[in-house]
């Protein structure tokens, strides 16, 4: 009966993930790593990095990977159904409501109040993944990669996929050489 927890985990993460795929990542982390233990921190971090390097929505890539890892093709299908169907149904229903109340100050206020919560959730998962990186590769390498990513993404506007590929190369070439 593992297919039902797969469906439920991704259903919960995606139906409550206000703001799309990136906003649902902390909720998926909670379900995948903390609640069910399907992946550990390192596996989740690697899957997230690889998923971000590939084209397409991140939530569906996470669901596909974890579903397949946990229960093969049936898990793949159940995790994707739990991710896509609730969002599609909610989108259709909410678009009608949004269209009707788009000028309402209450509606705008509710939307704005959700943003700090999402920011804190993203910060917490970032701290968790950064802590895991420091334990795995040390402070020096973690700071080098973080500084490079910050400059590449912020100052030089390099596409995130190329930054991730360069970080993979650094991790595969430099870190073993210096260890």
C-alpha positions as CSV (number, residue, x, y, z in Angstrom):
1,X,0.0,0.0,0.0
2,X,3.0,2.3,-0.5
3,X,1.3,4.0,-3.5
4,X,-1.2,5.8,-1.3
5,X,1.5,7.5,0.9
6,X,3.3,8.5,-2.3
7,X,0.1,10.1,-3.7
8,X,-0.7,11.7,-0.3
9,X,2.8,13.2,0.2
10,X,2.9,14.9,-3.1
11,X,-0.8,15.9,-3.0
12,X,-0.2,17.7,0.4
13,X,3.0,19.3,-0.8
14,X,1.6,20.6,-4.0
15,X,-1.9,21.6,-2.9
16,X,-0.4,23.7,0.0
17,X,2.6,24.9,-2.1
18,X,1.3,28.4,-2.7
19,X,3.5,30.0,-5.4
20,X,4.3,27.0,-7.6
21,X,7.1,24.4,-7.7
22,X,9.8,26.3,-5.8
23,X,7.4,27.2,-3.0
24,X,6.4,23.5,-2.7
25,X,10.0,22.3,-2.3
26,X,10.2,22.8,1.5
27,X,6.9,21.0,1.8
28,X,8.2,18.1,-0.4
29,X,11.3,18.0,1.7
30,X,9.2,17.6,4.8
31,X,7.3,14.7,3.3
32,X,10.2,13.0,1.5
33,X,13.0,13.4,4.0
34,X,11.5,14.1,7.4
35,X,8.2,12.2,7.4
36,X,8.7,9.2,5.2
37,X,12.5,9.0,5.0
38,X,12.5,8.0,1.3
39,X,15.6,10.1,0.8
40,X,18.2,11.6,3.1
41,X,19.4,15.2,3.1
42,X,22.3,14.5,0.7
43,X,20.1,12.5,-1.8
44,X,17.5,15.2,-1.7
45,X,20.1,17.9,-2.3
46,X,21.6,16.0,-5.2
47,X,18.1,15.3,-6.7
48,X,17.2,19.0,-6.3
49,X,20.4,20.2,-8.0
50,X,20.0,17.8,-10.9
51,X,16.3,18.6,-11.2
52,X,17.0,22.3,-11.4
53,X,19.6,21.7,-14.2
54,X,17.0,19.9,-16.3
55,X,14.2,21.8,-18.2
56,X,10.6,21.7,-17.0
57,X,8.8,22.2,-13.7
58,X,10.8,21.1,-10.6
59,X,7.8,19.7,-8.7
60,X,7.0,17.1,-11.4
61,X,10.7,16.1,-11.7
62,X,10.9,15.6,-7.9
63,X,7.7,13.6,-7.9
64,X,8.8,11.4,-10.8
65,X,12.2,10.7,-9.3
66,X,11.0,9.9,-5.8
67,X,8.0,7.9,-6.9
68,X,10.2,5.7,-9.2
69,X,12.8,5.3,-6.4
70,X,10.2,4.3,-3.8
71,X,7.8,2.0,-5.8
72,X,9.0,1.8,-9.4
73,X,6.7,2.7,-12.3
74,X,3.5,2.5,-10.2
75,X,5.1,4.9,-7.7
76,X,6.2,7.2,-10.6
77,X,2.6,7.4,-11.8
78,X,1.0,7.9,-8.3
79,X,3.5,10.6,-7.4
80,X,2.9,12.5,-10.6
81,X,-0.9,12.2,-10.2
82,X,-0.6,13.5,-6.7
83,X,1.5,16.4,-8.1
84,X,-0.3,17.4,-11.3
85,X,-4.0,16.6,-10.9
86,X,-4.8,18.6,-7.7
87,X,-2.9,21.6,-9.0
88,X,-4.7,21.4,-12.3
89,X,-8.1,21.2,-10.7
90,X,-7.3,23.9,-8.2
91,X,-6.0,26.2,-11.0
92,X,-9.2,25.8,-13.0
93,X,-11.4,26.5,-9.9
94,X,-9.2,29.4,-8.6
95,X,-8.9,31.2,-11.9
96,X,-12.7,31.7,-11.8
97,X,-12.5,33.1,-8.3
98,X,-9.5,35.2,-9.1
99,X,-11.2,36.7,-12.1
100,X,-14.2,37.6,-10.0
101,X,-12.3,39.1,-7.1
102,X,-9.0,40.3,-8.6
103,X,-9.6,43.9,-7.5
104,X,-10.5,43.0,-3.9
105,X,-8.1,44.4,-1.3
106,X,-8.7,41.3,0.9
107,X,-7.6,39.0,-1.9
108,X,-4.5,41.1,-2.6
109,X,-3.7,41.2,1.2
110,X,-4.0,37.4,1.5
111,X,-1.7,37.0,-1.5
112,X,0.9,39.4,0.0
113,X,0.8,37.8,3.5
114,X,1.7,34.3,2.1
115,X,5.0,35.6,0.6
116,X,6.9,36.0,3.9
117,X,5.9,32.4,4.9
118,X,7.2,31.1,1.6
119,X,10.4,33.0,2.1
120,X,11.0,31.6,5.6
121,X,10.3,28.1,4.4
122,X,12.9,28.5,1.5
123,X,15.4,30.0,4.0
124,X,15.0,27.0,6.4
125,X,15.5,24.4,3.6
126,X,18.5,26.4,2.4
127,X,20.1,26.3,5.8
128,X,19.4,22.6,6.1
129,X,21.0,21.8,2.7
130,X,23.9,24.2,3.4
131,X,24.6,22.6,6.8
132,X,24.7,19.2,5.1
133,X,27.1,20.5,2.4
134,X,29.4,21.9,5.1
135,X,29.5,18.5,6.9
136,X,30.1,16.7,3.6
137,X,32.7,18.8,1.9
138,X,33.8,21.3,4.5
139,X,33.6,25.1,5.0
140,X,36.1,26.1,2.4
141,X,34.6,24.2,-0.6
142,X,31.1,25.2,0.5
143,X,32.0,28.9,0.6
144,X,33.8,28.7,-2.7
145,X,30.8,27.1,-4.4
146,X,28.4,29.5,-2.7
147,X,30.4,32.6,-3.6
148,X,30.8,31.4,-7.2
149,X,27.0,30.6,-7.5
150,X,26.1,34.0,-6.0
151,X,28.4,35.9,-8.4
152,X,27.5,33.8,-11.4
153,X,23.7,34.1,-10.8
154,X,23.6,37.6,-9.4
155,X,26.3,39.6,-11.1
156,X,26.9,37.8,-14.4
157,X,23.4,36.5,-14.9
158,X,24.6,33.0,-16.0
159,X,21.8,30.5,-16.4
160,X,21.3,28.3,-13.3
161,X,21.7,25.1,-15.3
162,X,25.3,26.1,-16.2
163,X,26.0,27.2,-12.7
164,X,24.9,23.7,-11.4
165,X,26.9,22.0,-14.1
166,X,30.0,24.0,-13.1
167,X,29.4,23.1,-9.4
168,X,29.1,19.4,-10.4
169,X,32.5,19.7,-12.2
170,X,34.1,21.5,-9.3
171,X,32.8,18.7,-7.0
172,X,33.9,16.0,-9.3
173,X,37.4,17.3,-10.1
174,X,38.6,19.8,-7.5
175,X,37.2,18.2,-4.3
176,X,38.7,14.7,-4.8
177,X,42.0,16.3,-5.9
178,X,42.3,18.4,-2.7
179,X,41.1,15.6,-0.3
